[in-house]
Structures are given as structure tokens and as C-alpha cells.
Amino acid sequence: MKKILLIDDSMIQHRIMKVLLKDKYELLMADSGLEGVKIAVRERPDVILLDYDMPVLSGKETFRKLQEHEESRDIPVLFLTGVSDKGEVEEVLKLRPRGYLLKPVEQNRLLEAIEKVLS
């Protein structure tokens, strides 16, 4: 079973992702960017779902930290966030993630995005 790592400070989002992904993927979860980077390096998930707006280490900073580690730099990252400001979206896209999904995301759209990066 493919592994998905969710890095999000919202426990509500953790519960939602559990429901949406439980039948198709093994779900690993981190509630901070620092914890997420540690898990990514150790577990090497197949895809990372990364929240953009988090305290301490933002999604953008977390993405950069993931790029610093040989073990995590090639893992596809999908930003999953409620931030829809055009300027911020453009900043995220400059980092070249594999995708950007707006919360709340529908299950079919989420699964399609994950399958696309896995193929």
C-alpha cells in the first residue's frame, strides 16, 4: 500500500484525510513542519500533502526543508490549503510542487491528484 504523509496543524484536517484516504493509502500524519520533515526523511512516503499556512514553520519553509534532504527531495508534494490569494498561490507555484489543492477538497479531486503524481 502506498504511503501518504499529511503535514497539517489542523486536527480536523487530520480526521478528514483519514476518512478520505483510509481505504486506498497508508496515512502518516504530522501536525508541524518540523515533525513532517522528520517523518518524511525516516519513512519516505510516496506523496506528501502539505498545508501552506502553519505556525512556526510555514508550508513554504517546510517544502524548502524537504528539498534539503536527499531522502525527501524527490517525494512529490501537493499543497493542500485554504489560501487562495493569487499572490500567495504564485509564490507557492514558484517552488514547483506537484500540485496545489484548495480546502475543502472533494474526495474524487484529491484521489485524482494523488493518482496523477503517483503515475
C-alpha positions as CSV (number, residue, x, y, z in Angstrom):
1,M,0.0,0.0,0.0
2,K,1.3,3.5,-0.9
3,K,2.1,5.9,1.9
4,I,0.8,9.4,2.1
5,L,2.2,11.9,4.6
6,L,-0.2,14.7,5.7
7,I,1.6,17.7,7.2
8,D,-1.1,19.9,8.7
9,D,-1.5,21.7,12.0
10,S,-5.3,21.1,12.0
11,M,-6.5,18.0,13.8
12,I,-9.8,18.5,12.0
13,Q,-7.9,18.1,8.7
14,H,-6.2,15.0,10.0
15,R,-9.7,13.4,10.7
16,I,-11.0,14.4,7.3
17,M,-8.0,13.0,5.5
18,K,-8.3,9.7,7.5
19,V,-11.8,9.3,6.2
20,L,-11.0,10.3,2.6
21,L,-7.9,8.2,2.2
22,K,-8.3,5.2,4.6
23,D,-9.3,2.6,2.1
24,K,-6.6,3.4,-0.5
25,Y,-3.5,4.5,1.3
26,E,-1.4,4.2,4.5
27,L,-1.7,7.6,6.1
28,L,1.1,9.1,8.1
29,M,0.4,12.4,9.9
30,A,2.4,15.3,11.3
31,D,1.0,18.4,13.0
32,S,4.0,20.6,12.3
33,G,6.5,21.2,9.5
34,L,9.5,20.1,11.7
35,E,7.7,16.8,12.6
36,G,6.7,16.3,9.0
37,V,10.3,16.7,7.7
38,K,11.5,14.1,10.2
39,I,8.8,11.6,9.2
40,A,9.4,12.2,5.5
41,V,13.1,11.5,5.9
42,R,12.6,8.4,8.0
43,E,9.5,6.9,6.3
44,R,10.0,8.1,2.7
45,P,6.3,8.4,1.8
46,D,5.1,8.2,-1.8
47,V,3.3,11.6,-1.7
48,I,3.2,14.5,0.8
49,L,0.1,16.6,1.4
50,L,1.4,19.9,2.8
51,D,-0.6,22.7,4.4
52,Y,0.5,26.1,3.4
53,D,-0.4,28.1,6.5
54,M,1.1,26.7,9.6
55,P,2.7,28.3,12.7
56,V,6.5,28.1,13.4
57,L,7.5,26.5,10.0
58,S,5.1,27.5,7.2
59,G,4.3,25.2,4.3
60,K,6.7,27.1,2.1
61,E,9.5,26.7,4.6
62,T,8.7,23.1,5.2
63,F,8.8,22.5,1.4
64,R,12.3,24.0,1.3
65,K,13.5,21.9,4.3
66,L,12.2,18.7,2.5
67,Q,14.3,19.8,-0.5
68,E,17.5,19.9,1.7
69,H,17.4,16.2,2.5
70,E,18.4,13.6,-0.1
71,E,15.8,11.2,1.4
72,S,12.8,13.6,0.8
73,R,13.8,15.9,-2.0
74,D,12.2,13.7,-4.7
75,I,8.9,13.0,-2.9
76,P,6.1,14.7,-4.8
77,V,4.4,17.4,-2.7
78,L,0.8,18.6,-3.1
79,F,0.0,21.7,-1.3
80,L,-3.4,21.3,0.4
81,T,-4.6,24.7,1.8
82,G,-7.3,27.2,2.3
83,V,-5.1,30.0,1.0
84,S,-6.4,31.2,-2.3
85,D,-4.8,34.7,-2.6
86,K,-3.4,35.0,-6.1
87,G,0.0,36.4,-4.9
88,E,0.5,33.6,-2.4
89,V,-0.5,30.9,-4.9
90,E,2.0,32.3,-7.3
91,E,4.7,32.2,-4.6
92,V,3.9,28.6,-3.8
93,L,3.9,27.6,-7.5
94,K,7.4,29.1,-7.9
95,L,8.6,26.4,-5.6
96,R,7.4,23.8,-8.2
97,P,5.3,21.5,-6.1
98,R,3.5,18.7,-8.0
99,G,0.1,20.4,-7.3
100,Y,-2.0,22.8,-5.3
101,L,-5.4,21.9,-4.0
102,L,-7.8,24.2,-2.1
103,K,-9.6,23.1,1.1
104,P,-12.1,21.8,1.4
105,V,-11.1,19.3,-1.3
106,E,-13.6,16.8,-2.6
107,Q,-12.5,13.2,-2.3
108,N,-12.5,12.5,-6.0
109,R,-10.4,15.5,-6.8
110,L,-7.9,14.6,-4.0
111,L,-7.7,11.0,-5.2
112,E,-7.2,12.1,-8.8
113,A,-4.4,14.5,-7.8
114,I,-2.6,11.8,-5.8
115,E,-3.0,9.2,-8.6
116,K,-1.7,11.7,-11.1
117,V,1.6,12.2,-9.2
118,L,2.0,8.5,-8.5
119,S,1.7,7.6,-12.1
